[in-house]
Amino acid sequence: MSATASSSNGLVRRTGGQVLIDQLRIHGVDHIFGVPGESYLAALNALYDQRNAIKFVICRQEGGAANMAEAYGKLTGKPGICFVTRGPGATNASIGVHTAFQDSTPMVILVGQVAREQEEREAFQEIDYRRMFGPLTKWSAQIEDARRIPELVSQAFHRAVSGRPGPVLLALPEDMLTDEVEVPDARQYSVVRGAPAPEDMEKLRGMLEKAQRPVIMLGGGGWTKQACDDI
């Protein structure tokens, strides 16, 4: 992990951008799709330091980046990661986010945001991401304090894969990414899946045994080739 200095409590002093990229590594991210933007330069600098561990696939347009991340999530079952800048970058990415929502694809979209002191002043390319992406995501939040990056990134991954999988969004104020903090890392996320009660499965087995021409109608997302073969 990238370090800027050591402290007496054993924690490494890092920028918000470094903390963010370190969390992505902890959660098993090895590919990121995106279009570079000045609103998250601190994260890009940290990503460059981790270039041997995480491949940043640079795209020509944010819509393509979001669709690539959606396809990655659909094929691997792991959240696809998309980095875009604020304003037009985020709006361009919205079609891929919508696809992920409708197809139940796990995805984490990270969006650059104006500095915190400029919020709600119609700063250059400012957008209220909670309102814009609320109908398109399972959860949208903004990281106001760099010390909460591990917590909120962990939440994002858990929400993306839990229940019905889908996209989540985290907005990243540019000045938050340059703040230097001492904070412990989160643990890698774990997938918690629901399952039918044993008595319900036994009841289903009995119904199938008695059926002469059984037909199974299955819905929802997450239908990988392996899942279809299992059925």
Secondary structure, DSSP 4 states (H G I P E B T S, - for coil): ---SEE-TTSPEEEEHHHHHHHHHHHTT--EEEE---GGGHHHHHHHHHTTTTSEEEE-SSHHHHHHHHHHHHHHHSSPEEEEE-STHHHHHHHHHHHHHHHTT--EEEEEEE--GGGTTTT-TT---HHHHHGGGSSEEEE---GGGHHHHHHHHHHHHHSSS--EEEEEEEHHHHH-EEE-PPPPPP--------HHHHHHHHHHHHH-SS------SS---HHHHHH-
